[in-house]
Amino acid sequence: MADELISGNLKDLSLHRNGAASKKSHLVVCFGEMLIDFIPTVSGVSLAEAPAFEKAPGGAPANVAVCVSKLGGSSAFIGKVGEDEFGRMLADILKKHNVDNSGMRFDHNARTALAFVTLTAEGEREFVFFRNPSADMLLQESELDVDLIKKATIFHYGSISLINEPCRSTQLAAMDIAKRAGSILSYDPNLRLPLWPSEDAARSGIMSVWNLADIIKISEDEISFLTGADDPNDDELVMKRLFHPNLKLLLVTEGSAGCRYYTKEFKGRVNSIKVKAVDTTGAGDAFTGGILKCLASDADLYQDEKRLREAIFFANVCAALTVIGRGGIPSLPTQDAVRRTLTEVTTA
């Protein structure tokens, strides 16, 4: 697998140009929340026990946008932050990473969202959010950059923006604009139960847009939550309950083990590489950024299993490199870092 990646399609991190992608600029537009994560300086302690915290930019859609750009792709972010120092800092960080931030809006009354993250000794995390309401929840449909959305080869979003109005209606409108413009719709539910009124509300909200997506990325935990089943590895269950008729590609991330994939024609799994995890924040977003970077320039990737497996391994490496650092955006890998790792895997 690694030999194929170095010598084949992904050597220069660019793939075939065909389908809808050839008609656009290979742009990945990410919609949703951007916030400040406060990461404890030591792992394995509670928030109260943490001696100090480091601030890091985060928010799943923003993480994906930055990842695509750091991998050499073209990306933009649409969302709302506060007209405050944190909000301006986040806008500047996107600009620094060559992410188009022209779709960002600033709220004069609400603050930028904050999240405190607790890390286990293994680098797994839990979140405590401060957003009552935060600016990201207040994005209005009238504030959408419609022209930017229409340029998207891929329009990517999550479920957190579906929790509250007016952002829910704004997201639905943006999805409709993108779909009508011929964009591929990419969905990562990114379940954050503490933000939803109840478990039932979370299931209902996440599934309310399920059948609209062309590509969906979920975790094993999210399969169990959404289906109520005990075994997230049950392929029959996944295909019956989660693979809708219009879906092109369903990806199930398995943490350090890798990823399973499902299309209408084939299914399988791709292993990842072994690393020592420090902080898993942003790992799923790095995976998503990696696969969307590939899909943006090869829109029919899902139809060729060999190319798809290569792209998934590439995305697995992106995720693995992210967990060896702290924080979401700061730990996302660069194009050169991924290349070096692929070379090391090949020559090991």
C-alpha positions as CSV (number, residue, x, y, z in Angstrom):
1,M,0.0,0.0,0.0
2,A,2.7,2.5,1.0
3,D,4.7,1.7,-2.1
4,E,1.7,2.4,-4.3
5,L,1.2,5.8,-2.6
6,I,4.8,6.9,-3.2
7,S,5.1,5.7,-6.7
8,G,1.5,6.2,-7.8
9,N,-1.3,8.7,-7.8
10,L,-0.6,10.4,-4.5
11,K,3.1,11.1,-5.0
12,D,2.5,14.8,-5.6
13,L,-0.7,14.8,-3.6
14,S,-2.7,15.4,-6.7
15,L,-5.1,13.0,-8.4
16,H,-6.9,12.7,-11.7
17,R,-8.9,15.7,-12.8
18,N,-12.3,14.5,-14.0
19,G,-16.1,14.8,-13.4
20,A,-17.4,17.8,-11.5
21,A,-14.0,18.7,-10.1
22,S,-12.6,19.6,-13.5
23,K,-15.3,22.3,-13.9
24,K,-14.4,24.0,-10.6
25,S,-11.3,25.0,-8.7
26,H,-11.1,21.9,-6.5
27,L,-12.3,24.1,-3.7
28,V,-13.4,22.5,-0.4
29,V,-15.8,24.9,1.4
30,C,-16.3,24.0,5.1
31,F,-19.4,25.3,7.0
32,G,-19.9,25.4,10.8
33,E,-18.2,26.3,14.0
34,M,-14.7,27.6,14.8
35,L,-13.7,28.1,18.4
36,I,-10.9,28.1,21.0
37,D,-9.9,24.8,22.6
38,F,-8.2,25.0,26.0
39,I,-6.0,22.0,26.3
40,P,-4.5,20.9,29.6
41,T,-0.8,20.9,29.8
42,V,-0.8,17.4,31.3
43,S,-2.9,14.4,30.5
44,G,-4.9,12.1,32.8
45,V,-6.3,14.8,35.1
46,S,-9.7,16.4,35.5
47,L,-10.3,20.0,34.5
48,A,-10.2,21.0,38.1
49,E,-6.8,19.2,38.6
50,A,-5.2,20.6,35.4
51,P,-2.4,23.0,36.4
52,A,-2.6,25.0,33.3
53,F,-4.1,25.1,29.8
54,E,-2.9,26.0,26.3
55,K,-5.2,27.7,23.9
56,A,-5.6,26.3,20.5
57,P,-7.8,27.1,17.5
58,G,-10.4,24.4,16.8
59,G,-13.8,23.4,15.6
60,A,-14.2,20.5,13.3
61,P,-15.2,22.3,10.0
62,A,-12.4,24.8,10.5
63,N,-9.9,22.0,11.3
64,V,-10.9,20.3,8.0
65,A,-10.5,23.5,6.0
66,V,-7.0,24.1,7.5
67,C,-6.0,20.5,6.9
68,V,-7.0,20.6,3.2
69,S,-4.9,23.8,2.8
70,K,-1.9,22.5,4.7
71,L,-1.9,19.4,2.4
72,G,-1.7,21.7,-0.6
73,G,-5.4,21.9,-1.5
74,S,-7.8,24.8,-1.8
75,S,-10.2,25.5,1.0
76,A,-12.6,28.1,2.5
77,F,-14.4,28.4,5.8
78,I,-17.9,29.8,6.4
79,G,-19.0,30.5,9.9
80,K,-19.4,33.1,12.6
81,V,-17.2,34.2,15.5
82,G,-17.4,37.0,18.0
83,E,-16.2,40.5,17.3
84,D,-13.6,39.9,20.0
85,E,-9.9,39.2,20.2
86,F,-10.5,35.4,20.0
87,G,-12.6,35.8,16.9
88,R,-10.1,38.0,15.1
89,M,-7.3,35.6,16.1
90,L,-9.2,32.7,14.5
91,A,-9.8,34.7,11.3
92,D,-6.1,35.5,11.2
93,I,-5.1,31.9,11.7
94,L,-7.2,30.8,8.8
95,K,-5.6,33.5,6.7
96,K,-2.1,32.4,7.8
97,H,-2.9,28.9,6.6
98,N,-4.2,30.1,3.3
99,V,-7.8,29.3,4.0
100,D,-10.2,31.7,2.3
101,N,-12.0,33.4,5.3
102,S,-14.1,35.8,3.3
103,G,-17.2,33.8,4.3
104,M,-16.6,34.5,8.0
105,R,-18.9,36.9,9.9
106,F,-18.4,38.7,13.2
107,D,-21.1,39.1,15.8
108,H,-21.0,42.2,18.0
109,N,-23.2,40.8,20.7
110,A,-22.1,37.2,21.2
111,R,-18.7,35.9,22.0
112,T,-16.5,33.3,20.2
113,A,-17.2,29.8,21.5
114,L,-14.8,28.2,24.0
115,A,-14.2,24.5,24.8
116,F,-12.2,23.0,27.6
117,V,-10.8,19.6,26.8
118,T,-9.8,16.9,29.2
119,L,-7.3,14.4,28.1
120,T,-6.9,10.8,29.4
121,A,-3.4,9.3,29.7
122,E,-4.0,7.7,26.3
123,G,-4.8,11.1,24.7
124,E,-8.6,10.5,24.4
125,R,-10.7,13.6,25.2
126,E,-13.9,15.0,26.6
127,F,-15.3,18.5,26.1
128,V,-16.9,21.2,28.3
129,F,-18.3,23.9,26.1
130,F,-19.0,27.6,26.8
131,R,-21.6,28.8,24.2
132,N,-24.8,30.3,25.6
133,P,-25.2,31.4,22.9
134,S,-21.9,31.8,21.1
135,A,-21.5,33.6,17.8
136,D,-21.3,30.4,15.7
137,M,-24.9,29.6,16.7
138,L,-26.2,32.9,15.3
139,L,-25.2,32.9,11.7
140,Q,-28.1,34.1,9.5
141,E,-29.0,33.0,6.0
142,S,-28.7,36.6,4.8
143,E,-25.0,36.5,5.9
144,L,-24.1,33.6,3.6
145,D,-21.5,34.2,0.9
146,V,-23.6,32.5,-1.9
147,D,-21.0,33.0,-4.6
148,L,-18.3,31.3,-2.4
149,I,-20.6,28.3,-1.8
150,K,-21.4,28.0,-5.5
151,K,-17.6,27.6,-6.2
152,A,-17.3,24.6,-4.0
153,T,-16.3,21.3,-5.6
154,I,-17.0,19.8,-2.1
155,F,-19.3,21.5,0.5
156,H,-18.5,20.0,3.9
157,Y,-20.5,20.3,7.2
158,G,-21.3,18.7,10.5
159,S,-24.2,18.5,12.8
160,I,-23.4,21.0,15.6
161,S,-24.8,23.8,13.5
162,L,-28.1,21.9,13.3
163,I,-28.7,22.2,17.0
164,N,-30.0,25.7,17.3
165,E,-31.7,28.4,15.1
166,P,-30.9,30.5,13.2
167,C,-27.8,28.5,12.3
168,R,-29.8,25.3,11.5
169,S,-31.8,27.0,8.8
170,T,-28.7,28.8,7.5
171,Q,-26.9,25.4,7.2
172,L,-29.9,23.9,5.3
173,A,-29.9,26.8,3.0
174,A,-26.2,26.6,2.3
175,M,-26.5,22.9,1.6
176,D,-29.3,23.5,-0.9
177,I,-27.2,26.2,-2.7
178,A,-24.2,23.9,-2.9
179,K,-26.3,21.0,-4.1
180,R,-28.0,23.0,-6.8
181,A,-24.6,24.3,-7.9
182,G,-23.3,20.7,-8.4
183,S,-21.1,20.5,-5.4
184,I,-20.5,17.2,-3.6
185,L,-22.0,17.2,-0.1
186,S,-19.7,15.9,2.6
187,Y,-21.1,15.2,6.1
188,D,-19.3,14.4,9.4
189,P,-21.9,14.2,12.2
190,N,-19.1,14.9,14.8
191,L,-21.4,13.9,17.7
192,R,-21.0,16.1,20.8
193,L,-23.8,15.0,23.1
194,P,-23.4,17.7,25.7
195,L,-24.4,20.3,23.2
196,W,-27.8,18.6,22.3
197,P,-30.9,18.9,24.5
198,S,-31.1,15.1,24.7
199,E,-29.9,11.9,23.1
200,D,-33.1,11.6,21.1
201,A,-32.7,15.2,19.8
202,A,-29.2,14.4,18.8
203,R,-30.2,11.2,16.8
204,S,-33.1,13.0,15.2
205,G,-31.0,16.1,14.3
206,I,-28.1,14.1,12.9
207,M,-30.3,11.9,10.8
208,S,-32.5,14.8,9.6
209,V,-29.9,15.5,6.9
210,W,-28.4,12.1,6.5
211,N,-30.0,11.3,3.1
212,L,-28.8,14.5,1.5
213,A,-25.1,13.7,1.8
214,D,-22.9,12.2,-1.0
215,I,-20.1,11.3,1.4
216,I,-20.4,10.6,5.1
217,K,-17.6,10.0,7.6
218,I,-18.6,8.5,11.0
219,S,-16.8,6.8,13.9
220,E,-17.6,3.4,15.5
221,D,-19.1,5.1,18.5
222,E,-21.4,7.1,16.3
223,I,-22.6,4.0,14.6
224,S,-23.5,2.5,18.0
225,F,-25.2,5.7,19.0
226,L,-27.2,6.2,15.8
227,T,-28.3,2.6,15.4
228,G,-28.6,1.4,19.0
229,A,-26.7,-1.8,18.0
230,D,-23.9,-3.4,20.1
231,D,-21.6,-4.3,17.2
232,P,-20.5,-1.3,15.0
233,N,-18.5,-3.8,12.9
234,D,-21.6,-5.4,11.5
235,D,-21.4,-4.7,7.8
236,E,-24.9,-5.8,7.2
237,L,-26.2,-3.4,9.9
238,V,-24.1,-0.5,8.5
239,M,-25.4,-1.0,4.9
240,K,-29.0,-1.5,6.0
241,R,-29.3,1.3,8.5
242,L,-26.8,3.9,7.3
243,F,-26.1,3.5,3.6
244,H,-28.8,5.5,1.8
245,P,-29.6,5.1,-1.9
246,N,-27.9,8.3,-3.0
247,L,-24.7,7.8,-0.9
248,K,-21.5,7.5,-2.9
249,L,-19.1,6.7,0.0
250,L,-19.5,5.9,3.7
251,L,-16.3,6.0,5.7
252,V,-16.1,4.5,9.3
253,T,-13.0,5.6,11.2
254,E,-11.6,3.1,13.7
255,G,-9.1,5.2,15.5
256,S,-5.6,3.8,15.5
257,A,-6.8,0.7,13.6
258,G,-7.6,2.6,10.4
259,C,-10.8,2.9,8.4
260,R,-13.6,0.9,6.8
261,Y,-15.2,2.0,3.6
262,Y,-18.5,1.2,1.9
263,T,-19.7,2.0,-1.6
264,K,-22.5,0.6,-3.8
265,E,-19.9,-1.7,-5.5
266,F,-17.4,-2.7,-2.8
267,K,-16.4,-2.5,0.8
268,G,-13.2,-3.1,2.8
269,R,-10.8,-1.6,5.4
270,V,-7.4,0.1,5.3
271,N,-5.0,-0.1,8.2
272,S,-3.2,2.9,9.6
273,I,0.3,3.4,10.9
274,K,1.4,2.9,14.5
275,V,2.1,6.1,16.6
276,K,2.1,7.0,20.2
277,A,-1.0,9.2,20.8
278,V,-0.6,12.4,22.8
279,D,-3.9,14.1,22.0
280,T,-6.5,12.7,19.6
281,T,-8.2,16.2,19.2
282,G,-8.5,16.8,15.4
283,A,-7.6,13.3,14.3
284,G,-10.9,12.7,12.6
285,D,-10.8,16.1,11.0
286,A,-7.3,15.4,9.7
287,F,-8.6,12.1,8.2
288,T,-11.6,14.0,6.6
289,G,-9.3,16.8,5.3
290,G,-7.0,14.2,3.8
291,I,-9.8,12.3,2.0
292,L,-11.5,15.5,0.8
293,K,-8.2,16.8,-0.5
294,C,-8.0,13.7,-2.7
295,L,-11.7,13.8,-3.7
296,A,-11.7,17.4,-4.6
297,S,-9.3,16.7,-7.5
298,D,-10.7,13.3,-8.3
299,A,-14.4,13.4,-7.9
300,D,-14.9,9.8,-9.1
301,L,-12.4,8.4,-6.7
302,Y,-15.0,6.2,-5.0
303,Q,-15.6,4.2,-8.2
304,D,-12.1,2.8,-8.3
305,E,-11.2,0.7,-5.3
306,K,-7.5,0.8,-5.8
307,R,-7.4,4.6,-5.9
308,L,-9.9,4.8,-3.0
309,R,-7.7,2.6,-0.8
310,E,-4.7,4.7,-1.6
311,A,-6.5,7.9,-0.7
312,I,-7.8,6.3,2.6
313,F,-4.3,5.3,3.6
314,F,-3.2,8.8,2.9
315,A,-6.0,10.1,5.1
316,N,-5.1,7.6,7.8
317,V,-1.5,8.9,7.8
318,C,-2.9,12.5,8.2
319,A,-4.8,11.4,11.2
320,A,-1.9,9.5,12.8
321,L,0.4,12.4,12.5
322,T,-2.2,14.7,14.1
323,V,-2.4,12.7,17.4
324,I,1.3,13.0,18.2
325,G,0.9,16.8,18.9
326,R,-1.5,18.8,21.1
327,G,-4.6,20.7,19.9
328,G,-6.5,20.5,16.7
329,I,-5.2,23.0,14.1
330,P,-1.6,23.3,15.4
331,S,-1.2,19.5,15.1
332,L,-2.6,19.1,11.6
333,P,0.1,17.7,9.2
334,T,1.7,19.6,6.4
335,Q,2.1,18.2,2.9
336,D,5.8,17.6,3.5
337,A,5.2,15.8,6.8
338,V,2.9,13.4,5.1
339,R,5.3,12.8,2.3
340,R,8.2,12.1,4.7
341,T,6.1,9.6,6.7
342,L,5.0,7.8,3.5
343,T,8.6,7.5,2.5
344,E,9.6,6.2,6.0
345,V,6.8,3.6,5.8
346,T,8.0,2.5,2.4
347,T,11.6,2.1,3.4
348,A,11.1,0.6,6.9
